[in-house]
């Protein structure tokens, strides 16, 4: 075998357990802070900071407007990553450079200064939210996803590494989902001498999460290697050339559309859990129990690569996840006032959601290959940023805006006893809106399968091209 061929094929490596665990730290850190935002920011704005649920200076406006600003940041960050060339790699250095800003901006987003003017609260919340959930988080999320095709070109190893990443994300999500509300209460009372003080509680808890996230991202930076990145043949490309890797990239377009819509459901489920527990089930602390069982999603995360590798069908694996998630959601009304049954049915939905949510991140690496195969341009940063951060931001924006508008239209009043109409609206958003979204996503994903069948041919041809380029 020639040296050029050996170099080109060196990307098809088996990742060590240490590297896979380190890759899991990236999403663990990301979710530790981002899930805190996506799960509790609506509640924080309306019931802690005192911002109206809807209206021109309402929480729904903040979350929607900010998400579109965040979506623009995704495109910018994708181009930035594609232009990054360091001795550490293309994506990895950003874990080191952005870990501290990430922690600080999330802490600022959960700081509620005493501002007398509602418009001042609105602008403070909007600016800090854009910084935390958009500008900086997108700068973390983009290299987390973009690094996968650079870690290895082996499709099985990509699936396995992606499952470790998703498992790390589940653990991060579990920590913040199950512990945040209790810790906010404990620390708030400690500061206020036994009285409830959620403002102080949120500030302390997000500061603790921030320190943990910094440590995890630094460890990921230290232990990962981008072996499948070849700067000698993959030169930085202008944004207009990155767009060429997206033009005609049908599998990428399918994933973009499906994932944007999927995140409407994911954001709605997370954001509405606090309202459903507090208002419909009558116990705010059940939010921690509800969200705490997210850890069971690890079963779905573990099953995801096993199903995908055994079925050799990523599309079907994702549809199976959507179906399981929908079943869990549809069973929720049968729980009635039973918390135990509600948790059981919710857990079923969590397992399905874990499978469905994880698959597109692995598929993205394949769409990068497809774009390079078709256009000759390896735009990992741009394609993965647009198809992960952009989709999450836009989908989550609508996932926050739509339920808040539905609640407001049906008479929701913060920190008050809700009318039956308001309770029905909360129930619809929490249970049935995700089911509708899952069905739409499943239909869209059916169009992806024919491109998935082309992957072996694409990978073989790309390996040959890389070998020929390196031999020149």
C-alpha positions, 0 to 999 in steps of 0.5 A: 500500500502506498504512503498516500493510500495509507494516509487517506485510510488512516481516518478509518480508525477504531476509536479507543474507549477513552476517546469515546468517553471524552466525546461523551463529555462534550454533549454532557457539558452542552446539555448540562447548560443548554437543557437548563435553558430549554427546560427552565427558561420559560418558567424563569421568565414568567414566574421568577423574572416577572416577564409576561408569557406573551405580547410584544415584550413577552417571553414568547417573543424573546424565545422566538426572536432570539432563536432566529438570531441564533440560527444566523449564528449557526451559519456564521459558526459553521463557516468559522469552523471550516476556516479553523486550522490549528495544530490541535485540529479544526473543531477541537480547539473550540472546546477550550476557547469557548468553555468559559464564555459558555458558562458565564453567558448561561449564568447571566441568562439566569440572573434576574436584576431588579429592573423597574421597567418591563421593557428593560427586563425584556431587553436584558432577557433577550440579549443574555438569551441570544448570547447564551443559547445562540452565539456561544452555545452554537459555537460549542454545538457546531464543533461537537457535531462537526468533529465526528466525521473528522474523528473517523471515517468508519461508519460503525465507529461513527455510530458508536461514538455518536451513541457515547455522545448521546449517552453523555448528553442524557447524563447531562440532561438528567442532572439538570432535569432532576436536580435543578428545581430542588437545588434552586429551592435549597440554595435560595432558602440558604441565601434568604434564611429559609424563605423561598428565593428562586432568583438567588437559587438559579444564579447559584445552580447555574454557576455550579453547572458552569464550572462542571461544564468547563472541566468536561470540555477541557477534558474533551479537548485534551483527549480527542484527535481529528485523524480524518482531517487532512488540511493538506487537501482540505483547505479553508473554503469561503462561505459561497463555496460551502453553500455549494456543498449544500446545493443539491445535497438532498439527504442533507436537506431532508435532515434539515427539514426533519430536524427543525420540525423534530425540535419543536416537539423536543423543546415543547416536551421539555419546556412544558413539563414544569407547567404540566407538573405544577398546574395539571398534577398540582406539584411543582417538585414533580418536574424533577421526577418527570425530567429525572427519568430522562436518564432512562433515555440511556436505554434508547441511546444504547439501543440506537447504534445496535438497531442501526448496525443490525438493521443496517437502516438508520432511517428505519431506526429513527422512525422506530424511535419516533413511533415509541415516543408517540406511543408514550405520549398518547398513553399519558392521558390514561394516567389520569391523576396517577403520578406513577402511571404518568411517569411510566408512560413518560418514560416510554416516550423518553426512550423513543425520543432518545433514539429519534433525537440521536440518529440525525447527529450520526446521519450528518457525518454521512451528509458531509460525505455526500456533499464532498462526493458530489461537489468536491467540497468538505464543508463539515463545519457549515453543514453540521452547524446548519443541520444541528445548531440551526435546526435546534435553534429554530425548532426550539424557538417555535417549540417555545413560542407556539405553546406559550401563545396557546397557553396565553390564548387560553387564559394562562396566568402565572402563579395563579390557579388555572382555569379548566381551559388553561389546564386543557391547553397545557395538557394539549401542548405537553402531550399531543403537540409532540405526537403530531410533530413525530408523525410529520417527521416520520413521513419526511424521513421516509425520503432519506432511505434511498440516499442511505443506500448509496453510502458504501459507494460514496465512502469508497470513492472518497477514500480513492480520491483522498489517496490520489490527492495525497499522492500528487 
